[in-house]
Amino acid sequence: MNEKLRIAMFGQKRLSREGGVEIVVKELATRMVQNGYKVTCYNRSGHHVSGNEFDDTYEKEYLGIRQKFVPTIEKKGLAAVSASFFAALCCAFGRYDVVHIHAAMSVS
């Protein structure tokens, strides 16, 4: 197998955000890119937690990782679910060998 795997990742807010799963995704994705894999991360669109000045910052590539932004419903309890739904649709119709999903589940 000469061709490197095409990998999609979703479940994080954005790659450049410092916190929890975003750090894990950034570390995994950058190391995969360093090993020659083609990595695409599907990130949430919408308001950035770092402030309004970051809202319009949608870089197509970050540290060699291709970034795509999916629609996000900005309501409590719907942001993660809606972004994951749209990312899953994109991945289903994309040409990926592996889809890596990061999800948080809460049990009440």
C-alpha positions, 0 to 999 in steps of 0.5 A: 500500500503506497498511498497514505490513508485519508483520515477525517476527525470530528467532535472537537470545536476547533484545532487551535483552541486550548482545552480538553479534546481539542488538544488531543485532536491537535496532537493526533492530527499533527503527528499523523500529518508528520507521518504523511497521512492526509488529515481533515478535521471538521470543526464547528462554525459559530462563535469562538470561545476566545472572543469575537475577533476569532469568529471570522478566522476560518483557516483552510489549513492549520499545521498541515491539517485540512480544516473544514467548518460545518454548520452549528446550531448555537443553542445549549445542548444542540451545538455539539449534536448539530455539528457532529451530524453535519460532520458525519454527513460530510464524512459519509460522502467524503473519500476517507479511509478512516473517520475518527470521532471524539464524542462526549456523553453525559449520563444523568 
